[in-house]
Amino acid sequence: MTRKTEKARKGKKKTTEPKTEANGISKEKENHIDGVEEKGIPPVVAHERSRSVSYDPFRLYLDEIKKYPLLSREEERELSIRYREKGDMEAAYRLITANLRLVVKIAMDFQRYWMQNLNDLIQEGNVGLMQAAKKFDPYRGYKFSYYASFWIKAYIIKFIMDNWKLVKIGTTQAQRKLFFNLRKEKERLEAQGVEVTTPLLSQRLDVKESEILEMDQRLNSWEISLDSPLKEDSEDTHKSFLPSDDLPVDDQIADREAKSILHEKLTLFRGQLKGKEAVIFDKRLLTDEPLTLQEIGDRFGISRERVRQIESRLKKKLKAYLEEEIEDLDLLQESMVEV
């Protein structure tokens, strides 16, 4: 090998040696990019992927709330008193921001019930934290974070229950208890090799068996749109098979006929009445806003008891008249939706 060839090889080797510091890329990052390139991924793409991680909303939020310092017990009490006594919003701001990490911790505990987006739970928990700051009484000696944890959990639980399904499933205290404990208790019993039965769950959770069955059906059932077709190629929807609240046509006709007959007979009966009976019939029996016995008594100068006696006698007379004029009065009454 000639001396010129050896120098050329040394010069070529020197020019291909990487300059980590000169190009501004750290050795670690360079190795990462080189490793990615070996797998067939261009360095530019790998660099963009590494950048996208930093744009994760949850990570960015964690980095942001870490900037707010935690408070000592004395600082916490001082800020709480300033906000309670003077309405100092700066004190409330410091009190709330110092406990944002507490909200994240509690939200992560509930994440197994809400897998869609952890940020939803954090947002609701923050609302509960602000509500806790409004209600907190620093003179009772409790730590604010301990008091706030109940408000944070309450708002997170309410959000989960309201949004678990389109139809709310936790409208009572027993249902809310079952929502969080039913599945957990089932898994605990199965792990112990115990046969899971409704009476056993009812005893362990201290709720009625009917409530266990209802919650179990709600948790395991799927929501179906009423406008969705029964089958893929069907034009009929689920809504088409719902019972109608409208009165059937034959019942509507029977109702109109029965009311027409009754109206005719009452008109004829009214023509036979005079004086006190006519007034009582019009103002007491056939009106939506009847006069009192005293008002009618004052009109005729008689006592309330006397008006009551006339009304009672009039009702008996009306019943006898209708039974005589209408062949089957009971059937007529059954035909009417509202008398």
WOJO-V178634 format. One record per helix or strand of 3 or more residues. SS is the DSSP state (alpha for helix, beta for strand). FROM is the first residue (numbers start at 0). TO is the last residue. If there is no record, write none. Layout:
ss=SS from=FROM to=TO
ss=SS from=FROM to=TO
This chain:
ss=alpha from=2 to=15
ss=alpha from=26 to=37
ss=alpha from=42 to=52
ss=alpha from=56 to=64
ss=alpha from=72 to=85
ss=alpha from=88 to=96
ss=alpha from=99 to=108
ss=alpha from=110 to=112
ss=alpha from=117 to=134
ss=alpha from=137 to=139
ss=alpha from=143 to=162
ss=alpha from=172 to=190
ss=alpha from=197 to=204
ss=alpha from=208 to=219
ss=alpha from=237 to=240
ss=alpha from=248 to=269
ss=alpha from=274 to=284
ss=alpha from=292 to=299
ss=alpha from=303 to=324
ss=alpha from=328 to=334
